[in-house]
């Protein structure tokens, strides 16, 4: 159930559910890097990040693998963009 998911672990749980070990490791590594960025600087638009998580979880709850794949792909792209902004910020 969506409400039972720990927000700090949802991406990892979705990756594990995919059955793709490389995706699971990629998500774990990306999450570790993202945590390092947040320790120094929190993203100002947290609501957008939360909505990205909700989109992934809702697609999983709806058993829509195509929608879940798309939502996770978009989320990963946006995490990467946020991380790059943090990394190269003045």
Backbone as a printed PyTorch tensor [residue, N CA C, xyz], in Angstrom:
tensor([[[  0.8410,  -1.1770,   0.0000],
         [  0.0000,   0.0000,   0.0000],
         [  0.8880,   1.2420,   0.0000]],

        [[  0.4980,   2.2480,  -0.7660],
         [  1.2990,   3.4590,  -0.9180],
         [  1.5680,   4.1260,   0.4150]],

        [[  0.5750,   4.2410,   1.2580],
         [  0.7430,   4.9560,   2.5270],
         [  1.7050,   4.2550,   3.4760]],

        [[  1.9890,   2.9690,   3.2510],
         [  2.8950,   2.2200,   4.1110],
         [  4.3630,   2.3750,   3.7240]],

        [[  4.6290,   3.0260,   2.5970],
         [  5.9960,   3.1190,   2.0910],
         [  6.7630,   4.2380,   2.7810]],

        [[  7.9450,   3.9190,   3.2710],
         [  8.8500,   4.9160,   3.8410],
         [  9.4050,   5.7400,   2.6840]],

        [[  9.1550,   7.0550,   2.6460],
         [  9.5930,   7.8810,   1.5210],
         [ 11.0890,   7.7910,   1.2410]],

        [[ 11.8910,   7.5510,   2.2580],
         [ 13.3340,   7.4790,   2.0440],
         [ 13.7520,   6.1770,   1.3740]],

        [[ 12.8330,   5.2290,   1.2580],
         [ 13.1740,   3.9140,   0.7230],
         [ 12.3430,   3.5200,  -0.4920]],

        [[ 11.4220,   4.3570,  -0.9280],
         [ 10.4960,   3.9920,  -2.0060],
         [ 11.2030,   3.6890,  -3.3220]],

        [[ 12.1610,   4.5110,  -3.7040],
         [ 12.8630,   4.2820,  -4.9660],
         [ 13.5580,   2.9270,  -4.9520]],

        [[ 14.1900,   2.6250,  -3.8340],
         [ 14.8950,   1.3460,  -3.7210],
         [ 13.9140,   0.1760,  -3.7920]],

        [[ 12.7850,   0.2940,  -3.1080],
         [ 11.7860,  -0.7790,  -3.1360],
         [ 11.2380,  -0.9920,  -4.5450]],

        [[ 11.0020,   0.0920,  -5.2610],
         [ 10.5140,  -0.0230,  -6.6410],
         [ 11.5610,  -0.6840,  -7.5310]],

        [[ 12.8200,  -0.3210,  -7.3450],
         [ 13.8910,  -0.9270,  -8.1340],
         [ 13.9840,  -2.4210,  -7.8350]],

        [[ 13.9050,  -2.7850,  -6.5690],
         [ 13.9470,  -4.2060,  -6.2090],
         [ 12.7750,  -4.9610,  -6.8200]],

        [[ 11.6020,  -4.3350,  -6.8270],
         [ 10.4040,  -4.9810,  -7.3780],
         [ 10.5300,  -5.2040,  -8.8840]],

        [[ 11.4000,  -4.4360,  -9.5310],
         [ 11.5780,  -4.5920, -10.9800],
         [ 12.2690,  -5.9030, -11.3260]],

        [[ 12.9760,  -6.4770, -10.3390],
         [ 13.6890,  -7.7190, -10.6050],
         [ 14.9810,  -7.5060, -11.3760]],

        [[ 15.4310,  -6.2630, -11.4630],
         [ 16.6470,  -5.9340, -12.2140],
         [ 17.7370,  -5.4910, -11.2320]],

        [[ 18.6720,  -6.3930, -10.9130],
         [ 19.7000,  -6.0750,  -9.9140],
         [ 20.5340,  -4.8360, -10.2520]],

        [[ 20.8210,  -4.6240, -11.5300],
         [ 21.6180,  -3.4480, -11.8980],
         [ 20.8470,  -2.1640, -11.6170]],

        [[ 19.5410,  -2.1760, -11.8310],
         [ 18.7170,  -1.0090, -11.5320],
         [ 18.7200,  -0.7560, -10.0270]],

        [[ 18.6130,  -1.8190,  -9.2580],
         [ 18.6320,  -1.6860,  -7.8020],
         [ 19.9360,  -1.0420,  -7.3430]],

        [[ 21.0640,  -1.5020,  -7.8770],
         [ 22.3580,  -0.9340,  -7.5000],
         [ 22.4760,   0.5180,  -7.9700]],

        [[ 21.9900,   0.8080,  -9.1770],
         [ 22.0280,   2.1720,  -9.7070],
         [ 21.2410,   3.1170,  -8.7960]],

        [[ 20.0450,   2.7020,  -8.4070],
         [ 19.2020,   3.5210,  -7.5330],
         [ 19.8860,   3.7170,  -6.1820]],

        [[ 20.4650,   2.6660,  -5.6360],
         [ 21.1580,   2.7690,  -4.3480],
         [ 22.3150,   3.7800,  -4.4550]],

        [[ 23.1220,   3.6760,  -5.5030],
         [ 24.2460,   4.5960,  -5.6820],
         [ 23.7700,   6.0310,  -5.8760]],

        [[ 22.7350,   6.1970,  -6.6970],
         [ 22.1990,   7.5320,  -6.9520],
         [ 21.6180,   8.1260,  -5.6730]],

        [[ 20.9360,   7.3140,  -4.9070],
         [ 20.3460,   7.7780,  -3.6460],
         [ 21.4360,   8.2040,  -2.6590]],

        [[ 22.5260,   7.4350,  -2.5960],
         [ 23.6340,   7.8080,  -1.7200],
         [ 24.2260,   9.1570,  -2.1170]],

        [[ 24.3880,   9.3690,  -3.4050],
         [ 24.9210,  10.6500,  -3.8880],
         [ 23.9420,  11.7880,  -3.6000]],

        [[ 22.6680,  11.5280,  -3.7990],
         [ 21.6540,  12.5530,  -3.5330],
         [ 21.6490,  12.9290,  -2.0540]],

        [[ 21.8090,  11.9460,  -1.1860],
         [ 21.8590,  12.2390,   0.2600],
         [ 23.0300,  13.1490,   0.5930]],

        [[ 24.1590,  12.9260,  -0.0620],
         [ 25.3200,  13.7890,   0.1810],
         [ 24.9950,  15.2290,  -0.2110]],

        [[ 24.2790,  15.4000,  -1.3010],
         [ 23.9280,  16.7440,  -1.7530],
         [ 22.9710,  17.4050,  -0.7690]],

        [[ 22.0210,  16.6580,  -0.2340],
         [ 21.0280,  17.2370,   0.6630],
         [ 21.6130,  17.6310,   2.0080]],

        [[ 22.6760,  16.9650,   2.4040],
         [ 23.3110,  17.3320,   3.6650],
         [ 23.8170,  18.7720,   3.5690]],

        [[ 24.3120,  19.1480,   2.4170],
         [ 24.8840,  20.4700,   2.2150],
         [ 23.8250,  21.4890,   1.8090]],

        [[ 22.8940,  21.0720,   0.9660],
         [ 21.9330,  22.0350,   0.4090],
         [ 20.6200,  21.3300,   0.0710]],

        [[ 19.5520,  21.7210,   0.7130],
         [ 18.2430,  21.1300,   0.4480],
         [ 17.6250,  21.7610,  -0.7930]],

        [[ 16.9820,  20.9530,  -1.5770],
         [ 16.2750,  21.4570,  -2.7600],
         [ 15.1000,  22.3100,  -2.2970]],

        [[ 14.9430,  23.4570,  -2.9030],
         [ 13.9000,  24.3950,  -2.4910],
         [ 12.5010,  23.9090,  -2.8620]],

        [[ 12.4000,  23.1510,  -3.9190],
         [ 11.0860,  22.7240,  -4.3960],
         [ 10.8370,  21.2630,  -4.0160]],

        [[ 10.7570,  21.0080,  -2.7240],
         [ 10.5710,  19.6410,  -2.2480],
         [  9.2400,  19.0520,  -2.7070]],

        [[  8.2350,  19.9010,  -2.8670],
         [  6.9180,  19.4070,  -3.2880],
         [  7.0230,  18.6720,  -4.6230]],

        [[  7.8160,  19.2040,  -5.5380],
         [  7.9780,  18.5620,  -6.8490],
         [  8.5830,  17.1670,  -6.6900]],

        [[  9.5660,  17.0550,  -5.8020],
         [ 10.1770,  15.7510,  -5.5540],
         [  9.1510,  14.7730,  -4.9770]],

        [[  8.3520,  15.2500,  -4.0470],
         [  7.3240,  14.3970,  -3.4410],
         [  6.3260,  13.9210,  -4.4940]],

        [[  5.9410,  14.8080,  -5.4000],
         [  5.0010,  14.4310,  -6.4600],
         [  5.6030,  13.3880,  -7.3990]],

        [[  6.9070,  13.4810,  -7.6170],
         [  7.5850,  12.4640,  -8.4390],
         [  7.4720,  11.0980,  -7.7640]],

        [[  7.6980,  11.0430,  -6.4540],
         [  7.5860,   9.7800,  -5.7190],
         [  6.1560,   9.2520,  -5.7720]],

        [[  5.2140,  10.1390,  -5.5760],
         [  3.8050,   9.7290,  -5.5970],
         [  3.4320,   9.1460,  -6.9500]],

        [[  3.9140,   9.7410,  -8.0440],
         [  3.6080,   9.2330,  -9.3840],
         [  4.1270,   7.8070,  -9.5660]],

        [[  5.3350,   7.5430,  -9.0850],
         [  5.8970,   6.1930,  -9.1850],
         [  5.0710,   5.2180,  -8.3540]],

        [[  4.8040,   5.5900,  -7.1240],
         [  4.0640,   4.6980,  -6.2300],
         [  2.6450,   4.4370,  -6.7020]],

        [[  2.0100,   5.4640,  -7.2440],
         [  0.6420,   5.2850,  -7.7390],
         [  0.6240,   4.3180,  -8.9200]],

        [[  1.6030,   4.4440,  -9.8130],
         [  1.6720,   3.5320, -10.9640],
         [  1.9070,   2.0950, -10.4970]],

        [[  2.7550,   1.9280,  -9.4820],
         [  2.9890,   0.5910,  -8.9370],
         [  1.7040,   0.0590,  -8.3110]],

        [[  1.0250,   0.8920,  -7.5390],
         [ -0.2320,   0.4700,  -6.9020],
         [ -1.2890,   0.1100,  -7.9410]],

        [[ -1.2640,   0.8180,  -9.0760],
         [ -2.2120,   0.5490, -10.1590],
         [ -1.7840,  -0.6200, -11.0330]],

        [[ -0.6120,  -1.1990, -10.7030],
         [ -0.0550,  -2.3200, -11.4640],
         [  0.1650,  -1.9520, -12.9340]],

        [[  0.5520,  -0.7120, -13.1570],
         [  0.8300,  -0.2190, -14.4980],
         [  2.3390,  -0.1250, -14.6850]],

        [[  2.9270,  -1.2000, -15.1960],
         [  4.3840,  -1.2430, -15.3160],
         [  4.9160,  -0.1760, -16.2660]],

        [[  4.1940,   0.1060, -17.3540],
         [  4.6540,   1.1400, -18.2940],
         [  4.6570,   2.5120, -17.6360]],

        [[  3.6020,   2.8250, -16.9030],
         [  3.5320,   4.1120, -16.2060],
         [  4.5850,   4.1930, -15.0970]],

        [[  4.7870,   3.0950, -14.3870],
         [  5.7980,   3.0740, -13.3220],
         [  7.1870,   3.2860, -13.9150]],

        [[  7.4540,   2.6170, -15.0240],
         [  8.7490,   2.7610, -15.6920],
         [  8.9770,   4.2050, -16.1320]],

        [[  7.9610,   4.8080, -16.7240],
         [  8.0650,   6.1930, -17.1840],
         [  8.2500,   7.1480, -16.0060]],

        [[  7.4460,   6.9720, -14.9670],
         [  7.5340,   7.8510, -13.7940],
         [  8.8990,   7.7260, -13.1260]],

        [[  9.4180,   6.4970, -13.0120],
         [ 10.7290,   6.3110, -12.3940],
         [ 11.8250,   6.9050, -13.2670]],

        [[ 11.7080,   6.7410, -14.5570],
         [ 12.6950,   7.3030, -15.4810],
         [ 12.7380,   8.8280, -15.3780]],

        [[ 11.5650,   9.4450, -15.3570],
         [ 11.5020,  10.8980, -15.2120],
         [ 12.0790,  11.3370, -13.8620]],

        [[ 11.7600,  10.6070, -12.8200],
         [ 12.2760,  10.9410, -11.4880],
         [ 13.7980,  10.8470, -11.4600]],

        [[ 14.3530,   9.7740, -12.0140],
         [ 15.8070,   9.6090, -12.0300],
         [ 16.4620,  10.7480, -12.8090]],

        [[ 15.8620,  11.1160, -13.9450],
         [ 16.4000,  12.2400, -14.7260],
         [ 16.3940,  13.5250, -13.9030]],

        [[ 15.3220,  13.7520, -13.1810],
         [ 15.2200,  14.9760, -12.3780],
         [ 16.1580,  14.9540, -11.1810]],

        [[ 16.3510,  13.7910, -10.5730],
         [ 17.3240,  13.6780,  -9.4840],
         [ 18.7110,  14.0130, -10.0140]],

        [[ 19.0230,  13.4700, -11.1820],
         [ 20.3240,  13.7480, -11.7930],
         [ 20.4850,  15.2440, -12.0570]],

        [[ 19.4360,  15.8880, -12.5830],
         [ 19.4900,  17.3310, -12.8380],
         [ 19.7040,  18.1150, -11.5470]],

        [[ 18.9860,  17.7550, -10.4820],
         [ 19.1460,  18.4440,  -9.2110],
         [ 20.5530,  18.2490,  -8.6540]],

        [[ 21.0530,  17.0350,  -8.7850],
         [ 22.3910,  16.7510,  -8.2980],
         [ 23.4330,  17.5600,  -9.0770]],

        [[ 23.2750,  17.6320, -10.3840],
         [ 24.2250,  18.3890, -11.1980],
         [ 24.1540,  19.8780, -10.8650]],

        [[ 22.9640,  20.4060, -10.6080],
         [ 22.8510,  21.8150, -10.2020],
         [ 23.5860,  22.0410,  -8.8820]],

        [[ 23.4190,  21.1010,  -7.9370],
         [ 24.1010,  21.2310,  -6.6590],
         [ 25.6130,  21.1310,  -6.8450]],

        [[ 26.0450,  20.1720,  -7.6600],
         [ 27.4660,  19.9260,  -7.8420],
         [ 28.1890,  21.1150,  -8.4710]],

        [[ 27.5220,  21.7750,  -9.4190],
         [ 28.1760,  22.8500, -10.1570],
         [ 27.6940,  24.2350,  -9.7660]],

        [[ 26.9800,  24.3280,  -8.6560],
         [ 26.4960,  25.6360,  -8.1870],
         [ 27.6730,  26.4840,  -7.7100]],

        [[ 27.4970,  27.7640,  -7.8570],
         [ 28.5550,  28.7040,  -7.4040],
         [ 28.6110,  28.7640,  -5.9070]]])
